[in-house]
Amino acid sequence: MPVNNKIVLNVSVLELKTASLVKLMTKRVKIAHISDLHFSGKQDRRQLDAFDRLLNHFNTVGVDHLVISGDLSHNADQGDWQLVKDKLESHALFHWDKCTVIAGNHDVINLEEEMRFYNALNPLPLLRQKAFARKLADFSLFFQELITGEKGVNKAFPFVKIINFPSVKIALTALNSVYPWYPADNPLGARGSITAGQLRALSHENVLASLRECFVIGLCHHAYRVYGTDSLIDQAFDWTMELKNRDEFLVAMKVIKARIVLHGHFHRFQSYSVEGITFINGGSFRYSPQQYSELLIGREGGIEQKFLSLP
Ligand SMILES: [Fe+2]
């Protein structure tokens, strides 16, 4: 676990001291991005084997960092998080500087349970909010090594992870976009919202100062853009999946000068541009276990992105 070259909101960054490795200095940073694994128990050998193959491939081709943008579990089950952790560990990827994960709605909300308790007990929204916050804290604690890297700390979002690669300094700026289940406002638990506190934290001068020389990548689970067609069916679907305050999110991404935003949630491999920022949807490993997004970032911040399939 690195200590010197990480920041959590306002800690400074280790500077690169070795200028002699010319080859390393010019090498582009390779980031693999996957999403929406939706593991549901260890009996699904096919999926576990497919995950082994993919992680093996990442090590064979030399990926510098892996990003998993949420929905590791299908039913908010810690056992599924453990499966992901075990696989990452067995491929030497469970390290702060090798991998970053964030939670998706399926990691935090068990829809069936929410509905059952709601119908049985009709608990106060405040109680549900508390349970939600506890589950998100559980996730953050479970994956702390890949989040802030601090043991025993369950406070995570937003977090900024700065990695000093020899050729470019990369800042992964992660926000939690999962929003609690509410019967009227979020009936499928799939609508997203990013709290005002998280958005505000990013514009703090210490954060902006830390990001100044970095290639900044934004990260959240929900999509900025879903279908967006005129069809009423699509619009109804969009509503259940959308990031409610995507406009504020976009403003925050501009404030931190994000070049790229990575997300998942909406199971489609796609990239699109919004006001100069490239959004990349990492699709779904569950449904396309052969596919992933590869992002190459050069010394001067030049980027190349491709969706690749395993050979
Ligand atoms: Fe999702």
Boltz pocket constraint, residues with backbone or C-beta under 6 A from the ligand:
constraints:
  - pocket:
      binder: B
      contacts: [[A, 71], [A, 104], [A, 105], [A, 106], [A, 221], [A, 264], [A, 265], [A, 266]]
      max_distance: 6.0
